[in-house]
Amino acid sequence: MRVLLDHDIPHGLRPRFPEECVVVTAQYRGWSDYDDDELLAAAEGTFAVLLTLDTNLVYQQDVSSWEIGVVIIDVHPIVPSHLDRHMEKVRSALSIAAEDLGTVVVQEDGIDLLSP
């Protein structure tokens, strides 16, 4: 599965993904200055899932109109050591989002599917 990390995701999380995930950062692709719609358009067709910390994305974009799953990480603080504790939920959310092309939110207490 190809996963795109939005510019707000700490790059230190890249090695913590399963081996079957090809994880690329928006910065590496030269997309770090893209607006949300530009990033979704660029990623669609190349990546299965966009992983972001942008909890407003679903209110600013009609993400269901894009052929890409979205995983939003909504846990705090946003530091690698804390995010590490939620990687099992992130892995599950990636699978759900890629399969359903939906939006999945990872929270302290679990994951929620916002849209299929």
C-alpha positions in Angstrom: 0.0 0.0 0.0 1.3 3.5 -0.9 0.9 6.0 1.9 1.5 9.8 1.6 2.4 11.6 4.7 1.1 15.2 4.8 3.6 17.9 5.7 2.4 18.0 9.3 3.3 14.4 10.1 6.7 14.0 11.8 9.0 12.2 9.3 10.4 10.1 12.2 7.2 8.0 11.9 8.1 6.6 8.5 10.1 3.6 9.7 7.3 2.6 12.1 5.0 1.5 9.3 4.6 -2.1 8.2 7.0 -3.3 5.5 4.1 -3.7 3.0 3.6 0.1 3.2 5.5 2.3 0.8 5.6 5.6 2.8 6.5 8.8 1.1 6.3 12.4 2.5 4.7 15.3 0.7 7.9 17.2 1.2 9.9 14.4 -0.7 7.5 14.7 -3.6 7.9 18.5 -3.6 4.3 19.0 -2.5 4.8 20.5 0.9 3.3 23.9 -0.2 0.2 22.4 -1.8 -3.2 23.3 -0.6 -5.4 20.4 0.5 -7.2 20.1 -2.8 -3.9 20.3 -4.8 -2.4 17.6 -2.5 -5.4 15.3 -2.9 -5.4 15.8 -6.7 -1.7 15.1 -6.9 -1.9 12.0 -4.6 -5.1 10.5 -6.2 -4.2 7.5 -8.4 -0.7 7.2 -7.0 -1.3 6.7 -3.3 -3.9 4.6 -1.5 -4.1 6.8 1.6 -3.2 10.3 2.7 -2.2 10.5 6.4 -2.6 13.9 8.0 -3.0 15.7 11.3 -5.4 18.2 9.7 -8.6 17.6 11.6 -10.3 20.4 9.6 -9.7 18.6 6.3 -13.1 17.0 6.2 -14.8 20.3 6.8 -12.8 22.1 4.1 -12.8 19.5 1.4 -15.3 17.0 0.0 -12.8 14.2 0.5 -15.4 11.6 -0.6 -15.1 13.0 -4.2 -11.4 11.8 -4.4 -10.3 8.3 -5.2 -8.0 8.1 -2.1 -8.5 7.1 1.5 -7.7 9.6 4.2 -6.5 8.9 7.8 -6.6 11.8 10.3 -4.6 11.4 13.4 -6.3 13.3 16.2 -4.2 12.6 19.3 -2.1 14.9 21.5 0.7 15.8 22.0 1.9 15.5 18.4 5.3 14.0 19.2 6.8 10.8 17.8 7.0 9.1 21.3 3.2 9.7 21.8 2.2 8.9 18.3 4.1 5.6 18.6 1.6 4.4 21.2 -1.2 4.8 18.5 0.6 3.1 15.6 -1.5 -0.1 15.9 -4.6 2.0 15.4 -3.0 3.9 12.6 -2.2 0.6 10.8 -5.8 -0.5 11.2 -7.1 2.8 10.0 -4.8 2.7 6.9 -6.3 -0.6 5.9 -9.9 0.6 6.4 -9.3 3.9 4.5 -7.5 2.2 1.6 -10.2 -0.5 1.2 -13.2 1.8 1.6 -11.7 5.0 0.2 -13.1 6.7 3.2 -12.0 9.0 6.0 -10.9 7.4 9.2 -10.0 9.3 12.4 -7.5 7.9 14.9 -8.2 9.2 18.4 -6.9 8.4 21.9 -9.8 5.9 22.5 -10.1 4.2 19.1 -10.8 4.8 15.4 -13.9 6.2 13.7 -15.0 5.8 10.1 -16.4 9.2 9.0 -17.3 8.3 5.4 -17.1 5.3 3.2 
